């Protein structure tokens, strides 16, 4: 057995070297040993390759300081961090083709099932981003160290998110697509032309042969499909020639057809700007002058200066497609508008009265106008004022779990323990978000749910549940998530929480709501008058997979986190709501305050538990490959190393990957500790500016990189199944000695 393992390790080492030489030679100026020479490595390096599995790769590099320029479009020129980008003009769009360096920008997060489906016959809500021109800190795909960034997390209210900028082709940063898809929301980019330059662009592809506009449409659809988002907002804000105006609806129809083929469920929307004559004149309604564009695509986004009578006109023109009309509301309140800012609900009330969808433009007003101080409070206030006019959508499949992380934090936590003390921002790490509420009860008492960055179970934030039980009640219930999922016969629920504050005169327990299977959707999925409420039973001996989720809780936890596992048997019903009920322990006439911190919730069933366990045991990570190796000299004793790691793993089975390393080992020193570098949300990671010891002329040094898959279900993957690579580097002056590879 030892011999076969050794042979497998050698084959993996040679394969890694061969692939590295083919893909890297000439790029970083370094040289590789296709066949390691006997005696090449000093005793004590610990390269026990005979004991490594086929998931281990070995790569040897000679240090080289030759320049290795990276594509400026995909990497930050200062740090070499991978970044999201836009295309500045038609030439860049037409010349676009995917490369291996684009892999960082591809979203592999599937669009979560949601209920009701997007195409249900009910008014929808679109959010158009436009935050300071876009591509700010959100362009850093692996995250950035930034205090108080802008985040969006009220996903249950919206159906479509448009990432908007004034660049010709706005490709949504992958971090936004990941967050939107995780919450069941479509992500659209923007194709925009403006003013004189925009007119020239439109003339170049619309005033000629059919092939020209078809090529543009095909490229836009290909970009959508490759990067993993869901379609386009087309915004033409310049006049068109007669020929270009005649071809615009044809282009729009062809683009819509191409997107539908490339991305099932994808959408193309048109912004109210150009008339069928080619004149640039915003109408603030759907009418005979612009209906030709509405008929050619999936939806119409009106300008913002409408009046109530224009809404009536628009509804009549749209007919059965009234939900495909997205009436614009500029939160900045620019122009002759009904309302803006915290009064935007006045506009929504009129729009919903006519049964139309709404497009909320630039809700970043909360951050830009009021500033980052107290942003989360102001954000909850803004969306709370709109909530009466925002139908929600809920979870459409099991298993379901979330740690409430916003994708940002003052610190980073794992299992309740701090594992990072710097501020961070990465929307790819944002998890499914609940309904945020704040209200006083008619009988007294109050209830509020809000984000909290001071403490967390996993990620950077937790959900704070606070309020007071009124004297006339024994309990108060906070609704968190809606579902529309056929209930399994046996359902398991895990709740990880912490009691905050001095009062312990209350208890909390999860509450699940079901309906009969034939119950139809209501406009608001939280409105369930015929629902049955269930309090699941506490399970003292949870299944192994769920017990892993609870590790670090209770008596063995030193930060106060408590974990509970529950089960509930159901039959012939639909799961419709998940709530938390807070009850007073003793009857009395006093108001009872409470504060709880929720760290994680999981809802699953026995079938998914079995499959998650087998998945974690049977899905090894492939050997790690390396690209774009760069060296910098920091001192006579220390170097800086940057490189890209890439591996394969079933995309549906990992929530993320933790990338670890052991620092350079150049002699007989004890094995260094395993350190966490970062978290990847795709099967690749760019390591930047890693400080390593300089190799001496008489010795090689070794780094060890390990990739740990983190499954959705919380089951820990055995270290033997992690991806692993030994990265061996040597001084350019290291002499070569002959011999066979048996010296490894």
Number of C-alpha atoms within 10 A of each C-alpha: 7 10 10 10 16 19 15 19 23 23 15 22 24 19 18 23 25 17 16 20 20 10 13 19 13 12 17 19 16 20 16 18 15 17 15 22 17 15 16 20 21 15 11 13 18 13 16 10 21 17 13 19 18 23 19 27 28 25 27 23 20 19 25 19 13 14 12 16 13 16 13 12 15 19 21 16 14 6 10 22 22 27 24 23 21 22 17 13 16 18 10 13 18 15 8 14 12 11 7 6 15 18 18 23 24 20 23 19 22 16 21 17 19 21 20 21 14 19 12 11 14 19 24 25 22 23 23 24 19 18 19 13 12 19 21 13 16 24 23 22 26 24 24 16 15 15 14 19 18 20 20 17 25 18 24 23 23 24 24 22 24 25 25 28 23 17 19 21 25 24 29 30 28 28 26 25 33 26 28 30 23 21 27 26 26 24 30 26 28 25 22 22 24 18 12 11 12 20 18 16 18 22 17 15 21 26 20 13 11 13 11 14 24 19 16 19 22 19 19 23 24 19 22 24 20 17 21 23 30 29 31 28 23 22 21 22 21 22 25 26 16 14 14 24 21 17 21 24 20 20 24 25 20 19 28 24 20 21 26 17 13 19 19 10 14 23 22 25 25 25 22 28 22 24 21 21 16 19 17 17 14 17 19 20 29 27 17 10 16 22 19 18 25 24 15 22 23 18 22 31 26 24 21 27 21 19 16 14 9 16 23 17 14 22 20 15 16 19 10 10 16 21 23 24 28 25 32 29 31 25 22 20 19 13 10 10 19 21 21 18 16 18 15 23 23 15 25 25 14 16 24 17 12 17 17 25 25 27 26 22 23 20 24 21 22 23 20 15 10 13 14 15 10 11 18 20 12 17 21 20 17 19 19 20 15 19 17 12 22 24 19 24 27 27 24 21 16 17 18 17 19 17 23 26 27 27 22 28 28 20 19 23 19 14 20 22 16 16 14 17 11 12 17 22 27 27 27 29 23 28 22 25 22 22 21 23 18 16 12 13 13 8 11 13 19 18 20 16 24 18 22 20 18 11 23 30 28 21 29 30 28 24 25 22 23 20 23 22 26 22 16 14 18 18 18 19 16 22 19 16 22 27 26 23 20 20 23 20 13 14 18 24 26 24 21 22 24 20 20 15 10 9 11 14 12 18 14 16 18 22 19 24 20 24 22 16 15 9 12 8 14 12 15 18 19 20 14 16 7 11 17 15 15 15 16 18 15 16 15 9 10 18 14 11 16 21 16 14 23 22 14 20 21 16 10 11 15 11 16 15 23 20 19 22 23 20 19 18 13 16 12 13 19 21 23 27 26 22 18 19 17 25 20 22 13 9 11 12 11 12 18 22 20 23 22 19 24 26 27 23 21 20 18 22 19 14 12 13 19 12 12 19 18 12 18 22 15 11 16 22 23 19 24 26 22 23 19 19 22 25 20 18 14 13 10 8 11 14 18 17 17 20 18 19 21 19 17 15 16 12 14 11 16 21 18 19 22 17 23 18 20 18 20 21 22 23 16 11 9 8 14 13 9 13 13 16 17 16 22 23 23 24 22 21 26 22 18 17 17 14 16 18 18 22 24 15 12 14 18 24 23 26 18 18 24 26 29 24 30 18 19 18 26 20 22 17 19 12 13 15 21 24 27 29 24 21 17 23 21 24 18 15 11 15 12 12 11 11 13 12 13 10 11 16
